Amino acid sequence: MSCTGIAVRAAAGIFSGGGSGGNVFTTDDDPELVGDALPFALKTYEALLAADPKNAELSLATGSAFVGYAFAYVQTPADELPADEVDTQLAMHARAKKLFLRAREYVLRGLEIRRPGFRAALDGPGAAAALHLVHKDDADYLYWAGAAWLAAFSADPFDFSLLVTVPRATALLEQVNAWNDAYQKGAVHELFISFHGSAPPDLGGSEQKAREDFRRAVELSGGLSAGPYVALASSVSVKTQNEGEFRDLLGKALAIDVNALPAQRLTNIINQRKARWMLDHADRFFLEGQGSE
């Protein structure tokens, strides 16, 4: 490896951090500071990747960072815009979708570097053929590719060309669960709460599955992640118009000590902000007089 390559990989390591202890972004308690820093970091990732395009780990780090930025600083703010700003909301959702798809491509590029032929199999015969090429140590790649894919769909559920590919995304995530359903303290289960809770039955939606994923996600996180509570409230509770459950779940999300799980400090803070906003705007989610207790 050249000296330039060594420098690039060293810098990539500083930026990506990782591990169960998180990194300087995920452990931070100031979402605004992280939000201001992330655009520069994302472009730095891309510059490093341009200098070292065969770096699979950097491809993964770049993709996962784009997912986090798009979710926390583009899609979530869009969801919280007033009803009379629909044009701005649509534009922000379109941007979020574009960023999620960009993230997916980076992660899949990294996976292709590790497992040549994976992308052709995924786009051709399908997920089953592609998954024959991967191993358990590819779990991070499958998780982030699937997460970015489903996030893009959530940003634009009316894109039919994307809709028909959703089973490929869920297959990647299901493979991670098959290897280790405790992966990242229940990260796949947490994603599936929203997916199973809001998707139509013919696409895999199921209230029962969503509740099972919720139970397992809470169990695996030790009840220290606000995400499962917000996910179930915003999907199943709203879909079934159960306002009592909605408020109870969001109250539990807000009661979590964000310092109890340092690696998820930033995520918990962002989810708690979302929970507060949802409680303050419950009238957006429930028809007057229809919410059950």
C-alpha positions as CSV (number, residue, x, y, z in Angstrom):
1,M,0.0,0.0,0.0
2,S,1.3,3.5,-0.8
3,C,1.9,6.1,1.8
4,T,-1.2,8.0,0.5
5,G,-3.2,4.8,0.9
6,I,-2.0,4.4,4.5
7,A,-2.9,8.1,5.3
8,V,-6.4,7.7,3.7
9,R,-7.2,4.6,5.7
10,A,-5.9,6.1,9.0
11,A,-8.1,9.2,8.4
12,A,-11.0,7.0,7.6
13,G,-10.5,5.2,10.9
14,I,-10.6,8.4,12.8
15,F,-13.8,9.5,11.2
16,S,-15.6,6.1,11.4
17,G,-14.8,5.1,14.9
18,G,-17.2,2.3,15.4
19,G,-17.5,-0.6,17.9
20,S,-19.9,-1.1,20.8
21,G,-18.7,2.2,22.4
22,G,-19.8,4.3,19.4
23,N,-17.9,7.2,18.1
24,V,-17.6,11.0,18.5
25,F,-20.8,11.5,16.6
26,T,-23.1,8.8,18.2
27,T,-21.9,9.5,21.7
28,D,-22.4,13.3,21.5
29,D,-25.2,15.0,23.5
30,D,-25.6,18.0,21.2
31,P,-27.6,17.2,18.0
32,E,-27.1,20.7,16.6
33,L,-23.3,20.4,16.9
34,V,-23.4,17.0,15.1
35,G,-25.8,18.3,12.5
36,D,-23.5,21.2,11.7
37,A,-20.5,19.0,11.5
38,L,-21.9,16.1,9.5
39,P,-22.1,17.7,6.0
40,F,-18.3,18.4,6.1
41,A,-17.7,14.9,7.5
42,L,-19.8,13.3,4.7
43,K,-17.9,15.1,2.0
44,T,-14.7,14.1,3.7
45,Y,-15.8,10.5,3.6
46,E,-16.4,10.9,-0.1
47,A,-13.1,12.5,-0.8
48,L,-11.3,9.7,1.1
49,L,-13.3,7.1,-0.8
50,A,-12.4,8.8,-4.1
51,A,-8.7,8.4,-3.1
52,D,-9.2,4.8,-2.0
53,P,-12.1,3.4,-4.0
54,K,-11.4,-0.2,-3.1
55,N,-11.8,0.4,0.7
56,A,-14.8,-1.6,1.6
57,E,-14.8,-0.4,5.3
58,L,-14.8,3.2,4.2
59,S,-17.7,2.5,1.8
60,L,-19.6,1.1,4.7
61,A,-18.7,4.1,7.0
62,T,-19.7,6.5,4.3
63,G,-23.1,4.9,3.6
64,S,-24.0,4.5,7.3
65,A,-23.1,8.2,8.0
66,F,-25.4,9.3,5.1
67,V,-28.2,7.2,6.5
68,G,-27.9,8.9,9.9
69,Y,-27.7,12.4,8.5
70,A,-30.6,11.9,6.2
71,F,-32.8,10.4,8.9
72,A,-32.0,12.9,11.7
73,Y,-31.5,16.1,9.8
74,V,-33.6,15.8,6.6
75,Q,-36.5,13.3,7.0
76,T,-37.4,13.9,10.6
77,P,-37.5,17.7,10.3
78,A,-39.6,17.3,7.1
79,D,-42.1,15.1,9.0
80,E,-42.5,17.8,11.6
81,L,-43.3,20.7,9.3
82,P,-46.7,22.4,9.6
83,A,-49.4,21.1,7.3
84,D,-49.4,24.3,5.3
85,E,-45.7,23.8,4.2
86,V,-46.5,20.7,2.1
87,D,-44.3,21.8,-0.8
88,T,-41.3,22.2,1.4
89,Q,-42.1,18.8,3.0
90,L,-42.3,17.1,-0.3
91,A,-39.0,18.6,-1.4
92,M,-37.3,17.5,1.8
93,H,-38.7,14.0,1.5
94,A,-37.3,13.8,-2.0
95,R,-33.9,14.9,-0.8
96,A,-34.0,12.4,2.0
97,K,-34.9,9.6,-0.4
98,K,-32.0,10.6,-2.7
99,L,-29.6,10.6,0.3
100,F,-30.8,7.2,1.5
101,L,-30.3,5.7,-2.0
102,R,-26.9,7.3,-2.2
103,A,-26.1,5.6,1.2
104,R,-27.4,2.3,-0.1
105,E,-25.1,2.4,-3.1
106,Y,-22.0,3.1,-1.0
107,V,-22.7,0.2,1.3
108,L,-23.5,-2.2,-1.6
109,R,-20.3,-1.0,-3.3
110,G,-18.4,-2.1,-0.2
111,L,-20.1,-5.4,-0.2
112,E,-19.3,-6.0,-3.8
113,I,-15.6,-5.3,-3.0
114,R,-15.8,-8.0,-0.3
115,R,-18.0,-10.5,-2.2
116,P,-17.5,-10.0,-6.0
117,G,-20.7,-10.9,-7.9
118,F,-23.0,-9.9,-5.0
119,R,-24.6,-6.9,-6.8
120,A,-25.2,-8.8,-10.0
121,A,-26.9,-11.6,-8.1
122,L,-29.0,-9.2,-6.0
123,D,-30.1,-7.2,-9.1
124,G,-30.6,-10.4,-11.2
125,P,-31.7,-13.7,-9.7
126,G,-32.5,-11.9,-6.4
127,A,-31.6,-11.8,-2.7
128,A,-31.5,-15.6,-2.2
129,A,-28.8,-16.0,-4.8
130,A,-26.9,-13.0,-3.5
131,L,-27.0,-14.2,0.1
132,H,-25.2,-17.4,-0.8
133,L,-22.2,-15.2,-1.4
134,V,-22.0,-13.6,2.0
135,H,-20.8,-14.6,5.4
136,K,-21.6,-13.7,9.0
137,D,-18.9,-11.1,9.1
138,D,-20.8,-9.2,6.4
139,A,-23.6,-8.4,8.8
140,D,-22.9,-4.7,9.1
141,Y,-23.0,-4.3,5.3
142,L,-26.3,-6.2,5.0
143,Y,-27.8,-4.2,7.9
144,W,-26.9,-0.7,6.6
145,A,-27.8,-1.6,3.0
146,G,-31.2,-2.8,4.2
147,A,-31.7,0.1,6.5
148,A,-30.9,2.7,3.8
149,W,-33.2,0.8,1.3
150,L,-36.2,0.8,3.7
151,A,-35.6,4.4,4.7
152,A,-35.7,5.4,1.0
153,F,-39.0,3.6,0.7
154,S,-40.4,5.3,3.8
155,A,-39.5,8.7,2.3
156,D,-41.4,7.9,-0.9
157,P,-43.8,4.9,-0.4
158,F,-45.5,5.8,-3.7
159,D,-42.4,5.0,-5.9
160,F,-43.5,1.8,-7.5
161,S,-40.1,1.0,-8.9
162,L,-38.7,1.1,-5.4
163,L,-41.7,-0.7,-3.9
164,V,-41.1,-3.8,-5.9
165,T,-37.5,-4.0,-4.6
166,V,-38.5,-3.8,-0.9
167,P,-38.4,-7.7,-0.4
168,R,-34.7,-7.6,-1.3
169,A,-34.1,-5.1,1.5
170,T,-36.0,-7.1,4.0
171,A,-34.2,-10.2,3.0
172,L,-30.8,-8.6,3.8
173,L,-32.1,-7.7,7.2
174,E,-33.7,-11.0,7.9
175,Q,-30.3,-12.7,7.1
176,V,-28.7,-10.5,9.8
177,N,-31.4,-11.6,12.2
178,A,-30.9,-15.3,11.2
179,W,-27.2,-15.0,12.0
180,N,-27.7,-13.1,15.3
181,D,-31.1,-11.7,16.3
182,A,-29.3,-9.8,19.1
183,Y,-27.3,-7.9,16.5
184,Q,-26.4,-4.4,17.8
185,K,-28.8,-4.8,20.8
186,G,-31.8,-5.5,18.6
187,A,-31.2,-3.0,15.8
188,V,-32.9,-5.2,13.1
189,H,-35.9,-5.7,15.3
190,E,-36.2,-2.0,15.9
191,L,-36.2,-1.3,12.1
192,F,-38.8,-4.0,11.6
193,I,-41.2,-2.5,14.2
194,S,-41.8,0.4,11.8
195,F,-41.8,-1.7,8.7
196,H,-44.1,-4.5,9.9
197,G,-46.3,-1.9,11.7
198,S,-46.9,0.3,8.7
199,A,-46.4,-1.8,5.5
200,P,-49.5,-3.4,3.8
201,P,-50.0,-7.2,4.5
202,D,-48.9,-8.2,1.0
203,L,-45.6,-6.5,1.6
204,G,-45.0,-8.2,5.0
205,G,-46.9,-5.8,7.2
206,S,-48.3,-7.4,10.4
207,E,-49.3,-5.8,13.8
208,Q,-48.4,-9.1,15.5
209,K,-44.9,-9.1,13.9
210,A,-44.4,-5.5,14.8
211,R,-45.3,-6.2,18.5
212,E,-43.0,-9.2,18.6
213,D,-40.2,-7.1,17.2
214,F,-40.9,-4.4,19.8
215,R,-40.8,-6.9,22.6
216,R,-37.5,-8.3,21.4
217,A,-35.9,-4.9,20.7
218,V,-36.8,-3.7,24.2
219,E,-35.5,-6.9,25.7
220,L,-32.2,-6.8,23.8
221,S,-31.6,-3.1,24.5
222,G,-32.3,-3.6,28.2
223,G,-35.1,-1.0,27.9
224,L,-32.4,1.7,27.4
225,S,-33.3,2.6,23.8
226,A,-36.1,5.1,23.1
227,G,-36.3,3.9,19.5
228,P,-38.6,0.9,19.9
229,Y,-41.2,2.9,21.9
230,V,-41.2,5.7,19.3
231,A,-41.4,3.2,16.4
232,L,-44.4,1.3,17.8
233,A,-46.2,4.5,18.7
234,S,-45.7,6.0,15.3
235,S,-46.7,2.9,13.4
236,V,-49.1,0.5,15.2
237,S,-50.6,2.9,17.8
238,V,-51.4,5.4,15.1
239,K,-52.6,2.8,12.6
240,T,-55.0,1.3,15.2
241,Q,-55.9,4.7,16.5
242,N,-54.9,3.8,20.1
243,E,-54.1,7.1,21.6
244,G,-53.7,5.7,25.1
245,E,-51.0,3.3,24.0
246,F,-49.4,6.1,21.9
247,R,-49.0,8.3,24.9
248,D,-47.9,5.5,27.2
249,L,-45.1,4.4,24.8
250,L,-43.9,8.0,24.2
251,G,-43.9,8.6,27.9
252,K,-41.6,5.6,28.4
253,A,-39.3,6.8,25.6
254,L,-39.0,10.1,27.4
255,A,-38.2,8.4,30.8
256,I,-35.1,6.8,29.4
257,D,-31.7,8.1,30.7
258,V,-29.8,9.1,27.6
259,N,-26.5,8.6,29.4
260,A,-27.2,5.0,30.3
261,L,-26.2,3.8,26.9
262,P,-23.4,6.1,25.7
263,A,-23.1,4.5,22.2
264,Q,-26.7,5.5,21.5
265,R,-26.7,8.8,23.4
266,L,-27.3,11.0,20.2
267,T,-29.9,8.6,18.8
268,N,-31.8,8.5,22.1
269,I,-31.8,12.3,22.3
270,I,-33.1,12.6,18.8
271,N,-35.8,10.0,19.4
272,Q,-36.8,11.7,22.6
273,R,-37.2,15.0,20.7
274,K,-39.4,13.2,18.2
275,A,-41.4,11.7,21.1
276,R,-42.0,15.2,22.6
277,W,-43.0,16.6,19.2
278,M,-45.4,13.7,18.6
279,L,-47.1,14.2,22.1
280,D,-47.4,17.9,21.4
281,H,-49.0,17.3,18.1
282,A,-51.1,14.2,18.9
283,D,-54.0,15.8,17.1
284,R,-52.1,15.2,13.8
285,F,-52.3,11.4,14.4
286,F,-55.7,10.8,15.8
287,L,-59.2,11.7,14.6
288,E,-61.1,13.7,17.1
289,G,-63.0,11.5,19.5
290,Q,-61.6,8.3,17.8
291,G,-58.5,7.6,20.0
292,S,-59.0,4.6,22.3
293,E,-57.6,4.4,25.8
